[in-house]
Amino acid sequence: MAIEKGRTSKASETPTLKVGDPAPDFTLSSHTGEEFTLSQKRGTNVVIAFYPFAFTGV
């Protein structure tokens, strides 16, 4: 996938995780509009599914 002119890739700025590394904390909006913060779920099992370009028409 090509990067548009004037944009940089976040992948080059993100450290690579290894197996067993803890996931970095983040906050996202859920499908119900509520905020989800990973650190609030520490100690529980969490499954997160990302669908790049889902529902974007791309």
N, C-alpha and C positions, 0 to 999 in steps of 0.2 A: 504494500500500500504506500503510495507516494504521499509525502507531506506537502501541504500547500505552501507556496512561497510566503515567507514572513512568519512562519510558524516553526516551533522547535518541538522535538519529540521529548515527552516526559520520560520515556524509557531510558534515555541516556543519563537522566538525573536521578534515577531510582536505583538504590542498591539492590543487588540480587539476593534473594532469600535462598537459604539452603534447607534441606529436609531437617525438621526438628526446630528450626528457628521460630520464635513466636511471631505471629502476624502483627504488623504495625497497626496502631490504632487509627480508626477513621470514623467519620459520621456521614451517613447517607440518608436520603428520604426513602421511606418504604413505599410500597404500592398503595398504602392507605394514607400517605402524606405525613405520617409520623416520622420523627427522626430516630434512626438506629445508630447507636454508638457501640462499636465492638467491645471497648473496654468495660462496658456495663454488663456484658455477657460472659466475662472471664469466669472460668470454672464450670461452664455449661457447654454442651455440644452445640455447635452452630454450623449450619450449612448455608452458604451464600452462593447463589447462581448469578453470574453476570452474563448478559446477552448483548454483546457489542452490536450496535447498529439496529437493535430490535425496535420496531415501530418508528423508524426514522425515515423510511422511504429510500434508504441507501441500498 
